[in-house]
Amino acid sequence: MPDIVSPEQRSRMMAGIRGKDTKPEMVLRKGLHALGFRFRLHDRKLPGTPDLVFPRYGAIIFVHGCFWHGHDCHLFRLPGTRTEFWHSKIERNRTVDARTVVALRDSGWRVGTVWECAIRGKGRIPLEDVLDTCASWLKSTTAELEIRGSNT
C-alpha cells in the first residue's frame, strides 16, 4: 500500500514526533513531583539517557512509547507500508533497550519502565495507582519495575 502523503510531508510529520517530554512522561513527572520526589531529567551521562533519574533512590524510570518500543499492547501496530523498515527499526530499539537496562543494572541502578498504555488508551490504569506503584518501588529495594496497561 503506497503512502498517502508526499515524502516531504511524511518527513515533516515524523520530525515532529518527540523523543522526550512526551505527554505520558509529563503526566508521570508532574505526579511524582507532587508526591515530593525530586529527579534529574534525561541524564546524558547515563546509558540510554533515562527519562527520570532518582539519584537519592538509586533508581531510573523510563517512560516508553508503545509504538516505538514495540510493546505487545493495543497501542502497537506495525505499519502496513515499509514493514521491513519498521520491523527492523523497532527490533533495533528493543535491542538497545535491553543493552541499556543491562548497562544500568551493572552500574548499580534500579531500572523501572512505565509503558504508555498504562497512562493512556483503553487499558490505562488510574493515574493514582501508577503513581502509588512508582512511589512504593522508589522507596523499596526491588531491582526492577514494569507498569503495563491492564489489557496487556
N, C-alpha and C positions, 0 to 999 in steps of 0.2 A: 504494500500500500504506500503510495507516494505521500510525502509530507504536504500538508495543506497550506503551508506558509512558505514564503521565499527563504532561501538560506540566510540572507541578511537579517530578516525579521526573526528567524529562529535563533540566530546568534545573539541578537539583542535580548530576546526572551531568556535565553539560558544565562547570559551575563548578569541578568537581574536577580538571579536566584542567590540568596545569601548563604554564606558558609558559617557565619557566626551572627549572633544577635537575632536569631530566628524567633518567631513568636513563642514556640514551646519553651525555648531557652529563657526568654524574657519572663515568662509566667513563672517558671521554676525559680529563677533568680530573685524575682520580686517576693515570692512566697517565703523562700528560705531566709532572705534578708529580714523580712518582717518577723521571722521567728528568732532573730538575733544571731544568725550565722553570718560570719564575715569570710570573704573568699577573694581570691585573685581570679582574673579573667584571662583566658587564652594565653597561658604562660608559654612563650616560645622556647623557653629553656628546657621544657619537658617534652618527651616523645609524644607526638600526636597533637600537640598544642591543645591540652584539655580545656573544655568549656568552663568548668568551675574547679578551682584548686583550693582546698581547705588545709593549709599547712598545719594549723593547730591540731587537726584530727588525723593528719597523715593520709588524707583521702582526696580522691578526684572523682568528679562526676562528668560523664559525657552525656549530652542530650542528642541522641541520634535521630535523624530523619529516616523514616521507614523506607522511603524510596531509595535514597542514596546509599543506604547501608544494607539493602536487600532483606528487610525484615519479613518474616513469614506471617503477615497480617493482611487485613483488608485494605490497608493504605498502599500496599505494594502491588504493582502490576507491571510486568516487563512490557515496554512499549512495543507496538506492532511493527514499527519501522526500525530498520537498522538494529535488529535484535542481537546480532553477533557483537556489535559495538557495545550495546548497553549491557549485555551479559558479561562481557569481559571487563567492562568498567566497574560494574557492581561487584564482581568477584575480586577484582583488584582492591576495591575499597574494603571488602571483608578481610582480605589477607593483611592489608595494612592495619586494620583494626586489631586483629589477633596479635600481630607483632607488637603493636603499641601496648596492648594490655600486658604482654609478657615482659616487655622492657620496663614498664612502670612497676609491675609487681616485683621484678628483680631489683629495682631501686628502692623497694620498701614501701611503696604507695599501696593503699587500698583503692580499688577501682570500682566505680558504680556506673551503670548505664541506665538512663531513663529514655525509653522509646517514645517517639512522637505519638504513637497510638494510645499511650497511657494518658496523654493530656488532651488529645483531640480525636474526633472520629466517633463512630458508633460504639466502639469498645472502650471508650475512655473511662477512667476511674475518677471518682470525685477528687478534685484537686487537694482537698484537705487530707485525704488518705495518702496521696502521693507524697505530699509534704511531710506527713507524720512518719511514713516509711523511711524517707530520706533522713529525717532528723534522728530517728531511732538508730538507723545504720551509722550515721556520722558519730553518734555518741558511743557506739559499740566498738568491738574489736574484730567484727566479722570482716573477712578479707574482700568479699565481692557482694555486689548488689545488682540486680536487674529488675526493672519495673517495666512490665509489658501491659498492653491493653487487655481487658478482660476477655476479648474474643480471640486471643492468640493462644 
